[in-house]
Amino acid sequence: MGTVVARMGEDERRVEEVLTRGFSHRVKIEILAALHEGPASAGQLARILREDPNRTWHHLQALLKDGAIEEAFDVQEGNHNVTYYRQIAPTAITDEDAADMTPEEKQIMAALILQASQAEALAALWAGKLTTDPVHMAWVPITLSERGSKALIDELLESWDRIQEIAAEDVNHRARTGEDGKRMIVATFGYERARSGPHEPLMDRPSSPA
C-alpha cells in the first residue's frame, strides 16, 4: 500500500505536517492538553498555563489554523464576544467507524488521536508525572504473521473494553467511598512499522582503543 496523502484546510497542507507542528512548542502542547478538560477561552488558557495572554492567543490561532483545534462557541461577556476553543480528537476508531471511512479520513483521524495522546504524554513528562506510581510504560517491535497481527489487535481491543469497565466500576467505588480520583491517561496502539527492516546489516559500535 502506498503512502496515504490526506490534506487539511484551504491551502491543502498535508495532515502529517500540520498536526505534528503542534509539538514544536511547549505552549502549544500545554494548550492541547488543557483543552482535553473541556472548552476554554484564550484568557482562561493563559491563566491555566500561567502564560502571557498575547502569547497564548498567538499559539491558539496557530493551532486553529492548522486544524488541531476548533472554535466551540462564543459567549457574550460584558461588551466583548469571547470565543471558546475545543479539541476535536476522537478517543478511538472502531472497526465499524473505519469501515465507513476513506483512507484519507482514516489518516486524519489517526493523526488527531496521535496528537492528543502525545500532547498528554509530553505535558506529563514535563510535569514529572511519568515517574510517579502507579505508571506503566512499554513499547516493543515484534514480527507477526497475518494471523498473529489479527490476534494482537483482538487482544488490544479486549483490553480496551476492560479499561472501559474498570472506569465504570470505579465511578461506583468512588461514589460509595467518597474517595477522590486522579485523572489517568491510557493509550493503546498496534500498527505496522513504517520501516520493514534495516536495509544494511547493523554493526555493533567499535570498541574504544585501549
N, C-alpha and C positions, 0 to 999 in steps of 0.2 A: 504494500500500500504506500502511495506517495505521500508527501507532506501535505497536510490539510492547510489551506490558506483561508483563514477567517478574518474578516475585516470589520472594523467598528467605526462609526461616525461618518460625517460627510466627507472627510478628507481621505477615507479609505485606508486608514492605517491598520497594520496587522495587529490582531488582538494580543499576540505574544509580546510585541514591542510596547504596546500601550499599557497593559496591566502589570508587566514586570517593572515598568518605570516607577511605579509607586514604591518600590523597595529601595530607590536610590537616595531616600532622605528619611531620617528618623521621624520627623514630624508627620510625614505622610503615613508612615506605618502606625504611629500612635493614633492618628485620626481614624484610620481604618479599624483599628482595634476598638476604639471608643464608640464608634458607630454601631458596633455589634450589640451594644446595650440598648439601642433604640435611636430614633431620630433626634438630632440636635442641631442647634443653630451655630453659626460661626462664633458668636460670643460665648455660648456655653462650652464649646470645644476649647476655646482659648483658656477658659477658667479651669477646665478639667486637666488640660495639658500644662497649665501654668506657662503659657506662651504668649508672646506679643500678639494682640488681636489682628493686626495687619498681616503679620507673618502667617498666622493660622488661616486667614481668609485667602491669602495668596496660594497656599498649598491646597486648600479646599477647591479653589477654582481649577487648579491643575488636575486634581483627581476627577472633578466633574467633567472637564473637557476630555479626559481620557476614557470616560465611561466606567470608571471604577466605582463611582457612587452616583446617586441621582437626587434631584430635588424631591422631597417628600410632600411638603405642603407649605403654605405661607400663613403667618399669623400676624394680625394687626396688633402691635404693641405700642400704645400711645399714638404718636404721629408717624410711626415707622412701620413698614411692612417687612417682617423678618422671615427669611427663608430657612426652613429646616431641611436637613440632608439625611440620607439614609444609605446603608449598604444594600446591594442588590444581589448578593451571592446566595445561591441555594445551599442548603445544608447537605444534600445528597442527590445523586442522579440514579433513579431506579431503572431496572431493565425496561419497565413499561414506559418511563419517560424517554429513554434512549431510542426506543423503537419508533417513536413519532418524530425524532429529530433528524435533521440533515447533518452530515459530517461537520459542516461549518458551525451549526448551532451547538453540537456536542463540544467542539473545540472552545467556543466561547464559555459554555458552562463549566468546562474543566478549568479554564483559566481563572474564572471567578472563584471557584472553590479553592484552587491553589492560592490565589491572592489572599483570601480570607483566612485560611488556615496558617499560612506563612506569616501574615501580619501578626496574628496572635502569638505565634511561636517566637518571633523576633522581639516583640514587645515583652514577652515573659522572660526571654533571655536577658534583656537589658535590666529588667526589674529583679533579677536573681531568683525567679520562681522555678527555674529548671533544676535547682539544687536542693529544693525543699521536698520533704516527704508528705504525702505519697506522690511519686512521679515514676513514670515508665517511659523510656525512650529506646527504640531499637530500629535498625534497618538492616536489610541483607539482600544481596542479589543472588537469585537461585535460578537454575536451569530446569525447565519443566516441559513435558510434552503437552499436547493439546488437552489430554485427559487430566494431567496434573494442574494445568493452568485453570481449567474449569473447577477442579476440586478446591484450589486455592481461593478463587473468587467466592465459591459457595461457602467456604469456611469464614471468609471475611463478612459476607452478608449475614451469616448466622450470628457472628459476634456482634455485628451492628444491631441486629434485632435484640440481642441480650442486653446491650448497652441501653437501649430504649426502655427495656423492662426494669433495669436497675434504677434508672432515673425516675420512672413512675413509682416504683416501690419506695424510693427514698422520700418522695413527696409525702407519702402517708406516714413514714417513720418520723419525719421532722414535725409533722402536724401533731403526732402523738406525744413526742418528747419535748417539743419546743426548741430543739437544737438548731443552732444557726447552720447555714450551709455555705460552702465555698464554691466559687464558680470554677469548674474544671473544663479544660478543652480536650476533646477527643477527636482524632483524625485517623482515618484508615485509608490506605492506598494499596492497590495492587495493579500493576501495569507493566507492559513490555518495555524493557530498557531501550533507550534511544540508540545506543551502540550495541551491535550484535556481538562484539568481542574485539580484542586487540588485533590490529592489522599486522603487527610485528611481534615477534617473541619478546616478552618482557624480561629484563635483566635485573638482577639484584644490584644494589648500589655497590660499586667497587669499594673494597676495604681500604682504609687510610693507610698510607705507608708507615711502617714502623719508625 
